[in-house]
Amino acid sequence: MITIQACLDGILLGVLFALIAYGMALQWGVMNIINIAQGDLVILGGYIAYFMYLYGIHPAWGVIISPIIMYFVGIGIYKLVINKVVDRDLFISILATFGISILFMQLMNFAFGADVVLANSGYGTTFLFDNNVVLPNSKIFSATVSILFAICLVIYMKKSKLGRAIRATAQNSRAAKILGVDTEKVYAATFGINAALCGVAGALISITFTIHPYMGLPYTIRSFMIVIVAGLGNLPGVALSGMGLGVFEEFADYILGTEFRIGSVFLLLVLILVYRRFKLSRKREYLK
Amino acid sequence: MNKNILLYIGILVFGLAAPFVFPAFKVQLSILCVLIVLATTWNIQGGEMGYNTFGNILFYGLGMYLCASVQVGMFFPLAEWTESGGEKTFVHTPSQFFQGMAAGLVVAAVVPTIVAGLIGYAILGLRGHYFAICTLGLGVAAGEISGGIEIIGAGQGFTTPPFPNVGGLEARGEFFYFLSFAVLVLTFITVRAIYSTRFKLILNAIRDNEDKAEAMGIETMKYKIIGWMVSAFFCGLAGGIMGGLVGYIDSTDVAFDGREMGVFMVLMAILGGKGTLWGPIIGATLFHIFKEGFWTFFLGWQYVALGVLIVVIVIYFPEGIMGWLREKYPERFGEVIDEADRKAQVELK
């Protein structure tokens, strides 16, 4: 029974991770930057939903409000910092976003306090298999909403003009520029969409789990891990590896204990990278 | 050359006299020495080899825990010491303290070196940002895992043995200062010696184009691992000293502090100018002064300032102070400029 419980928990959690990882893959593919502040954007989105809850609005509305606010936050970050590092060395973008991450972490710590908080949605729980498996309805809600958002975004990227411009820029930014795509605008929009996705995920996390100003980095690492396992531009892969990671985490939680949960995530990242390094080195290739 | 020797002697004399001239800043000066060691050794990877690591913090934290554990475990049961209040029941005699410290520092230097060799074999084949993120993961994982191990204090931390009172003489500050200064001098001599050999050229070849270096017949893997082991040796020593200096080890806030110390060492090297011998030293000194000033006057806002500082340095001064000086006065760095060639290059842009 505990196996089924862990699997279901993990899958519902993994859908959320996949949503964050989708944003990561988007900006990585289009702008070729790795955003260490990804997790902090998630937490900031979570705090928006939490504050709506504090002021008496049902936190589920955060799923709508938080991405709108986060879109503009993302555009702001892009205009201030990211547009100066887009074409430079990758390590510069990693360090610059690391700086943003520390900045956000501390500002959130000042603004919202260092307490672990959650927004209570009051959705109740579902019992399955003779009450042996307990699923909070908020988890089911969050998984459904993230799948909906992901589908909407995929359709948007396929059909809309901006989506086509983003995909063209990802393929070849120079050629796209020649053909009249304003790549600067595309980059800004990409970063904004990524931040908005983080906002949705954050709002859902604040309903389902807990948020804390310092919890950002694990979300960054998780999404990075999902993207490298799935590969850039492989959406079903992102969804599957996200769920896989969720299940792995739940099992690590049960077997090793909660205090090793985050540690095991980071170790898994190292193990995956080492595995890929040895696999590729047999063919004398390396991760690019 | 003559000028250089005078400069070194001047710095050495200043270093030896510093704790007596500025008695109030003994601890700060010791921390400065440790920071310089960390920045200089980071520079071997990040500056010379082109492998930007966030993982040197792993060796620093490992050295810290190992030194303290050996120092305690040689004479007393470690598990009882790390229980709450346990450090008050046992007291090191002066000879026990110094013997323990010496043995601890040896272990703290040797074990991280071996660990660096093993981990290096596994992950130094990764390139670019994969290596950076992988080492970031290693540092954080080490912090999270060591925070769950009961025998080294788990979440509540590990109090290192207090400095013994030798005949009513309070010499704690001097002891740690001279220890860290000695390690600093040792690091400087080693790094300087390394940089004057073929080894540095190989590291630079790896940085500039690893595939070509390999095609030229250089066993890049071997040199990358050796370079990382040198870094780990000194990082471990620095960590061991820092543990004794701070007096208290916490898994994520002191030892494996990837968010703070792990970024500091990168930042200091970049601020001073990576890929130069003096850059990390200047960078660390400036950074330490700036940091202490900020920490004192803007208490509470220091991390906000740190975040802004990282972004500003990385975006506007990626070449650092030495890089800027090099751009401005290339003759001083022994570079000959062909004006016609330079102009031609400018026109090409």
Interface residues (C-beta under 8 A of the other chain):
Chain A: I34 V81 K84 V85 R88 D89 L90 F91 I92 I94 L95 A96 F98 G99 I100 S101 I102 L103 F104 M105 Q106 L107 F110 L217 I221 F224 I228 G257 E259 F260 I262 G263 F266 L267 L269 V270 L273 V274 R277 F278 S281 Y286 L287 K288
Chain B: N52 A122 I123 G125 L126 R127 G128 H129 Y130 A132 I133 C134 L136 G137 L138 V140 A141 G143 E144 I145 G147 G148 G155 R259 V263 V266 L267 I270 G300 W301 Y303 V304 L306 G307 V308 L309 I310 V311 V314 I315 P318
